[in-house]
Amino acid sequence: MKKEPFNITDAFTLIIKEMITSTEEFKLFDINKILLCCGTNKSTSKGGIYGKLVPLKFENGNDIIKHKGHYYTIPKLKINNIEIIYIIYLYIPKFMDLPAKKKIDVMFHELYHINPAFNGDIRRMGKFKKAHGHSRKSFDEKYQDYAKAFYEQIKETPFLDFLELNTDALIKKFNKISYRRMKVPKPVRIDKN
């Protein structure tokens, strides 16, 4: 009997669902409106991108924005008739090769970017540097307690067992892996009558 590939985006979706349900800060978040995808990043240099959040609405959850005299919208993305308002990308193999605690930090970082009103916009941290505010370090400090509590919560569970796998160990354990890929949705110009 042929073995089906192990879908890592499904596994990470379950972990993010657990993060949302166990974190009071995220109580308004609906995992059904967040799509998890993987991108590839084969760079071996230190630093770089491990994950990112893509909001599918504009400021304050608006569907339309006016920019330089033109109107733009982001095409709606629906799965099972539910509108997706955020996409979280995790970049592999770089993300997969992080230690388990760092993977948790990256996922909490992306979740913390979600607007607390869960309206499809980002959490706006400042007037000019909207995404992280005046300091990336200060931004990261805001979710560290949640990440530490979650790490403690999942000790002795299959979640942590999975997060401890790096790319080589993942392939060795499951033989074949798969993941969801999607191009980042881009705003399109519209005529507004």
C-alpha positions in Angstrom: 0.0 0.0 0.0 1.4 3.4 -1.0 1.9 5.8 1.8 0.4 9.3 1.5 2.8 12.2 1.9 2.7 13.9 5.3 1.2 17.4 4.9 3.2 19.8 7.1 0.9 22.7 6.5 -1.9 20.7 8.1 0.3 19.9 11.1 1.3 23.6 11.6 -2.4 24.6 11.2 -3.2 22.3 14.2 -0.4 23.8 16.2 -1.5 27.4 15.4 -5.1 26.5 16.3 -3.8 25.3 19.7 -1.8 28.6 20.1 -5.0 30.6 19.4 -7.3 28.7 21.7 -4.7 28.8 24.6 -3.8 32.5 24.3 -6.3 35.1 25.7 -4.8 37.8 23.4 -6.0 35.8 20.4 -9.5 34.9 21.6 -11.2 36.7 18.7 -9.1 34.9 16.0 -10.8 32.2 13.9 -8.4 29.6 12.5 -10.9 28.9 9.7 -10.1 32.4 8.3 -6.3 31.9 8.5 -4.6 29.9 5.8 -1.2 28.5 6.4 1.1 28.1 3.5 4.8 27.3 3.0 7.3 29.1 0.8 10.8 28.0 0.1 13.9 29.7 1.3 17.1 27.8 0.7 19.5 30.5 1.9 21.9 29.1 4.5 22.9 32.6 5.8 22.0 33.5 9.3 18.9 35.7 9.8 16.6 36.2 6.9 12.9 35.4 6.7 11.4 32.4 8.5 7.7 33.4 8.2 5.4 36.3 7.3 1.8 37.3 7.7 -0.1 38.6 4.7 -3.3 40.5 5.6 -6.0 40.3 2.9 -7.7 43.6 3.9 -6.5 47.1 4.1 -6.4 49.5 7.1 -9.3 49.0 9.5 -10.4 45.9 7.6 -11.5 47.9 4.5 -11.9 46.0 1.2 -10.9 49.0 -0.9 -8.1 51.5 -0.7 -7.4 54.7 -2.7 -3.8 55.1 -3.7 -2.5 57.9 -6.1 -6.0 58.5 -7.4 -6.8 54.9 -8.1 -8.8 52.3 -6.2 -7.5 48.9 -5.3 -8.9 45.7 -3.7 -7.4 42.3 -2.9 -9.3 39.5 -4.6 -11.4 37.4 -2.1 -10.0 34.0 -1.2 -12.6 31.5 -0.1 -12.1 27.9 1.2 -15.1 25.8 2.0 -17.2 29.0 1.4 -15.3 30.8 4.3 -13.4 34.0 3.4 -9.8 33.8 4.3 -8.5 37.1 5.7 -5.0 36.2 6.6 -2.3 34.0 5.2 0.7 32.9 7.3 3.7 31.7 5.3 6.4 29.6 6.8 9.6 29.4 4.8 11.2 26.0 4.5 13.6 24.4 4.9 14.9 27.4 6.9 12.0 27.5 9.3 12.0 23.7 9.7 15.6 23.7 10.8 15.1 26.1 13.7 15.0 24.6 17.3 11.4 23.9 18.5 11.3 27.0 20.8 12.4 29.3 18.0 9.7 27.8 15.7 7.1 28.7 18.4 8.5 32.2 18.6 8.2 32.7 14.8 4.6 31.5 14.8 3.7 33.7 17.8 5.4 36.6 16.0 3.2 36.1 12.9 0.1 35.7 15.0 0.9 38.9 17.0 0.9 40.8 13.7 -2.8 40.1 13.3 -5.1 43.0 14.3 -6.7 42.3 17.7 -10.1 43.1 16.0 -9.4 40.2 13.6 -10.6 42.4 10.7 -8.1 41.4 8.0 -5.7 44.2 8.8 -2.4 44.1 10.6 -1.9 45.1 14.2 -0.6 48.7 13.7 2.2 49.4 16.1 3.1 53.0 15.2 2.4 55.9 12.8 5.4 55.4 10.6 6.7 51.9 11.3 3.3 50.2 11.4 4.3 46.5 11.4 6.8 46.4 14.3 6.6 49.9 15.8 9.7 51.8 16.9 11.6 48.6 17.8 11.6 45.0 16.6 12.9 44.0 20.0 10.0 45.8 21.8 7.5 44.1 19.4 9.0 40.6 20.1 8.8 41.2 23.9 5.0 41.7 23.7 4.4 38.0 22.8 7.3 36.2 24.6 5.3 35.3 27.7 2.6 33.7 25.5 5.3 31.7 23.6 7.0 30.5 26.8 3.6 29.5 28.3 2.8 27.6 25.1 6.1 25.8 25.0 5.5 24.6 28.6 2.0 23.6 27.8 3.0 21.3 24.9 5.9 19.6 26.6 5.3 15.8 26.6 2.9 16.1 23.6 3.1 15.1 19.9 3.1 18.9 19.1 6.6 19.3 20.6 7.8 16.0 19.1 6.9 17.4 15.7 8.4 20.8 16.3 11.7 19.2 17.3 12.1 17.6 13.9 14.4 19.4 11.4 14.1 18.9 7.7 16.3 15.8 7.5 14.5 14.2 10.5 11.1 15.0 9.0 12.0 13.4 5.7 13.4 10.3 7.5 10.4 10.0 9.7 7.7 10.5 7.0 9.6 9.5 3.8 7.6 12.0 1.8 6.2 15.4 2.8 3.9 17.8 1.1 2.7 21.3 1.9 0.4 24.0 0.6 1.9 26.7 -1.6 0.3 29.8 -2.9 1.5 33.0 -4.5 1.0 36.0 -2.3 -2.3 37.7 -3.4 -1.7 41.2 -4.8 -4.0 44.2 -4.8 -5.7 44.8 -8.2 -6.9 48.1 -9.6 -10.7 48.5 -9.8 -13.0 51.0 -11.3 -15.2 52.6 -8.6 -18.4 54.1 -9.9 
